[in-house]
Amino acid sequence: MIQRIQSVYMFFLVLINFLIFISIDSNPDMSLTESWFGSFRPYVNNYFFSEILAFLILINIFLFKKPNVQINILRFSFLALVFGLLNLFDERSFAESFKDPGLIYFLLSFLLIFMSIRSIKKDQSIIKSSNRLR
């Protein structure tokens, strides 16, 4: 169901991603208008990272009848966030990367994905145990 706790975690993840790309697009210092895609975000190298991730997680919320697909999409999102985090550390020095507020985004996203996967697995175990009782 949509009101399950993992859906709430995924909704917060979508909300964080929407806030990220709205705040970046509204800040002219973070965008370069001469790129092919309109607003170029320097820390994700021509990819619409937060938009794609938000759309993917939003679709994932409505796949509540397929928990294995939800877990796979969340794992893919986790892997994409790992590459985004590596990109964050690759572009600047190690000390500057820890001072960057973008690190908070990655840490919150990792936490929400982990909590979503854990609660989906917990729901699966509850369903399996109830099926054994029948």
N, C-alpha and C positions, 0 to 999 in steps of 0.2 A: 504494500500500500504506500501511497505517497506520504502519509503522515508518520512513517517509520523514522527512527532516529538517523539512519544512514542517509535518508533523503534530506534531512535537516543539515547534516554535515556537508553533503554535496551542494545544497543550496547556498550555504555560506561560502563554499569554494567558488561557485559561480558568481556570487556577489563580490567577492574579493577580486576576481578576474575582471569583472565589469568596471569596478572602481579603478583598477590599475589602468586599463586602457582609456578610460574617460579622463583620468588625471594626467596621463601622459599626453594625450591629444590636446588637452586644454593648455598645456605648458609649451609655449613656442620654443623655449630653449632646448627641450628634449626632442623636438621633431625637426627634420630637415625636409622641406617641401620639394626639393628637386629630385626626389627619388621616383622610381617608377610607380610605387604603390601609394603615392600621396604622402602620408606621414611616415617617415622612416624612424624607427626606434633604434638608437645606436646599440643597445645592449642585447638585442635579439637578432641582429643581422638580417634584415629584409623579411623576416617571418612575422606573421600576425600571430604571435605566440599566445598571448593572453586571450585573444578573440577565439582562436581555434580551440583552446583548452576550455574556455567557458561554454562554447557551443557543444563540445563533446560531453562535458559533465552535465549540461542541461538535458541533453538527450538521454544520458545515463540515468537520470532521476526517474524518467518514465519507463524504464526497462525493469521495473520492480518485480515483474513476473519471471524474469530470467536472471537469477542472482549470479550464475557463473559468467554470463556476459558482462554483468556489472563489474564483477571482480576483474575480469580481463581488461576492460576499458580503464578501470582505475589503475591497474598495473601499468598500462601503456602511458597513462597520464603521469604516473610516478616516474617512469623512465624519461619522458619528455622533460619533466621538471629537473631531473638529474642533469640532463644535457644543458638545460638553461642555467642551472647553477654552475656547471663547469664553464660555461660561456661567461658568466659573471666574474668568476675568478680568473679567467684567461685574459680578459680585457684590461685589467688593472693589476696593481701590485696586491700581494696577499693582505697587507695591512689595510689598504684602502677598501678592499672588498668586504672586510669585516665591519667597516664603518658605514657602508652603503645601506640605505634603508630598503633596497631591493632584497636584501638577505632576509628581512622579516617576512616578506611575501613568500619566499621559498620555504622558510621554516613553518609558517602557518599552513601552507598548502600541503607540505609533507605530513604534518600532524593531522589535518582533516582527512587526507586520503587514507592514512593509516587507521584512523578511527572508523572511517566508513567501511573499509575492508574487514576490520575486526567485528563490527556490528553485523555485517552481512553474513559472515561466517557463523556468528552466534545465532542468527535467525535460522540459518541452514541446519545447525545442530538441534535447535528446538523443534524444527519441522521433522527431522529424522527421528528424534526420540518420540514424538507424538505418533508417527507412522508405525513405530514398533509396538505401541500400545494397542493399536487397532486390531 
